[in-house]
Amino acid sequence: MSARLINQYEPKRLIACLEGDWRPSWRVDLFPGYKANRIDESGEEEEPDTLAPQIPILLEVLDAFGFQSVGVDDYEADDVIATFSKSESGPIRIVSGDRDLFQLVDDKRDVKVVYLAKGLSNHDLVDLNWIQNKYQIPGDRYALFAMIRGDASDGLPGLKGIGEKGAATIVHHFDNMQEVINAAESGSDLLTPNLRKKIIESKKYAKIAPTLVNCAIDVSVPNINSELKKSNINSSSIKSLQDKYGLGASVDRLLAAFDKY
């Protein structure tokens, strides 16, 4: 995957962002149901049996190639990504299969998401126009749309009874959740009586939704040199990893991608 992305997008720098905490207490304290659907019987995150053993190997490979990886205690990888995306200069390409990161898209700063939901070969390059066409909303209001719609994969209910179509209608008129709540309580004509009723009924959740959905952008991330350089590659470590884990062609392709650096 990395080789193909490097060949296609030719990045000058690359950072792998890791989970410091996949379910931070500061989100769970607000809403105990946050990602509770992913907890297994042991109280840990439910994941495929084959995934966990691969992560240490991946980190070893990243290190051998000189890639920088960053995870921060008490924060999700999305929060780390968001902080870098706001503090670094563009162009920035965020590689992920997580649509939560659409909230970071910024055409003015050339921040786009390489969206992998359909696989690398069929990935989408998400900009504001893509979001608008996909969801029929202003592209820069995706976070508000997600708060209202909810996200079953994260255990977030959204505003009960509104759904994706109703959420799209609402975000055309308002910039943030507090404006939505104020409009519902004041009887604004921008909302139908039915929408006003549903928003007021979900007011408690609506007030905490921004903290649950918005990525943190103030994480204390380290100052690192993430420049891609062929000279950063530890060839002996890579050879050892290839022999140890049988990585073969995938690592060879990544080595070839570094020829331009």
N, C-alpha and C positions, 0 to 999 in steps of 0.2 A: 504493500500500500504506500509506504513512505517513498519508495523509489518512483512510483508513478506520479505521485503528487509533486515531488521535487522536479521531475522532468517537465510536468505540465505547467506548474506555476513559478518555478525558478525562484524560490524565496532566498532572500539574503540572510535571514535569521529564522530560527525555529525554536519554539519552546513547547515542551510537553507538559501540560497542566494536569495535576493529579488530585485525587480526593484526599483532603486532610481529614475530613469527616463527611461521610455521605449523607448523614442525617443530623445536622448541627442542633445542639440543644436550644440555641436561641430561636430557631424556627419551631422545633418540637414543643417548646414551652408555650408558644403562642397557639399552636394547633397540634395536639397530640396525634392526630391522624396523618400528619405529614409523613409520607412514604411508609406508613405502617403496613400497607399492603405488601411490602417487600420483605418483611421480617420473617425469618424462619423460626422453627421451634426452639432453637438455641438463643434467639434474640439477636442474631446477626443478620446481615443482608443476605437474602436468598439469591443465589447465583448458580450458573451451571457448574457441575463438578469439575469440568475441564478448564474453567476460566482461571481460578485462583492460582494453580501451579504455573500458568503462563506469565503472570504479571512479573515475578522476580526475573524471569528470563528476559522479558521485554526491557526491563529497566537495565539489565546488564548490557544488552545490545545498544540501547540508547547511549549509555555511558561510554561504551567502546567507540562509538561513532562521534563522540563529542557533543551530542545533543544535550541541551540543558533541560532538566525536569524540575518542576516546582510544585510542591504541595504545602499548604499552610494549615496548621492545626485549627480546628473549629470552623473550617470553611470547605465548601464544596468546590470541585474543580471549576464549575461554572463561575463561581465568585472570583477565582484566581484569573480565569480567562477574561472576565469582565474588567477587572482592574487593569490588566495589561492592555486590553483593547482601548481603554480610556486614556491611559498614560503614555502609550507608545504612539509614534507618528505612523501614518499610513504610507502605502497601502497595507492592509491587514486582512489575512484570510483565516477565518476560524473554521477548523476542520472538525465536524461533529455530526452525529445523527440525532442530536437533541434540539428540538424546535424551540426550547426555552431561550436559546441563544439568538433567536431572530430579533429579540429586543435590542441587541447590540449593533444591528445593521445601521450604517451611517454612510449615506452616499457622499456627503460633503467631505468626509475624512477617508473615503474609500475603504470602509470596513464591510466586508461581505462574509457570508457563511457558506463554506463548501459542505453542503448538506448530503449526508451519506445514507439517508433512510432507505434508498433504493439500491444501495451498493455503490462502490467506487466507480464502476464503469458507467453507471447511469446517474451519477450525482448531479445535483442542482447547485448552481451558483446563485445564492439568494441575495438580492438587493431589495430596495424598497418597492420597486415596481413588481418584482416577483411576489412579494407579500401581498401587495394590493390585488394583484390578479388572482392569487390563490384563495384569499379570504374575503375579498371585497371590502377591505378596510384601508384607511390611511396607513401606509407602511410603517410610519414611525409610532404607531399606537398599538403595536403588537402586544406589549406587556399588559396594557389595560384590557385588551381583548381576551388574553389568556386568563386574567384574574376573573373576569365575568364568566367565561365559558367553562373554566375548570380544566383539570388534567387528571384523568383517572390513573395514569401511570405513576403520578406522584401522590395519589390519594387526596387530591384537592377537588372539592365538590363544585367550586364556582358558586355563582348566585343561583339558588335553586329554581329550576323551572324555566330558565332563560335560554340556555343552549347557545350553539354557535351562531345561528341566524339572528337571534335576539341580541347577542353580544355585538355582532357586526353592526346592527342598527344603532346601538347605543354609542359605540366609539366614534361614529361619524360626527357626533355632537359634543363630545367632551374629551378633555385632555388627560384627566386623572380620576381616580376613584372618588376622591372627596367631592369633586364637581358632580359626579353621578349621584352620590348620596344626597347632596344639597338639592339637586334638581328634583329628585324623587320626593323629598320631604316638603319642598315648596310647591309641589304640584305643577311643575314645568310642563308646558305644552309640547316640549321636545320629546317627552316620553308619553306613551299611551298609559291610561289608567292601570292596565294590567301589568305593564313593566314597572310602573311606580310601586305598585303593591308588592311585587316580587323582590324588588330592590330593598324596600323597607323591611320586609320579612327576613332578608339575609344581611341586614345591616351589620350585625356583630361580625360575621365572616368578612364582609366587605371592608371593614376597617383594618383587619389584619392581613388581608390578601396582598397588599403591596410589599410587605416584609417577606411574605412567603414566596412571591413570584419574582419580584425584582432581584436581579443579581446584585450582590454587594460590589461596590466599585472602589472601596477604600481599604482593601486588604493590604496588610504590610508585607508586600512581596520583596524579595531580595533584588538588589541591583546586579544583574548578571550580564555577561557577554554571550549573547545567543547567536553570534555570527557563525554561519556555516563555512567551514574551512576544511579542505582535504588534509591539511597538516594537523588537524585535531584528532584525526582517526588513529586509534591504537591498533595497528595491524596485527600484532601478536595476540592481543585479546580477542579480536574478531576471529582469527584462525582457531583459537582455543574454543570459542563459543560454537563455531561451526562444527568442530569435531565432537564437542561434548553433547550438543543438542540436535545435530543433524540438520542444521538450518539451510545449508547448501545454497540453492539458486536464489532464494529470497534475499539473502545477504549479498550475494554476488551482484544482483540487480541494484541494490542500494549502493554498493561500492562503485558501480559503473556510473550511477547518477551523480556521484561526487566528482567525476572527471572535470566537470565545468567549473569546479571551485578550486 
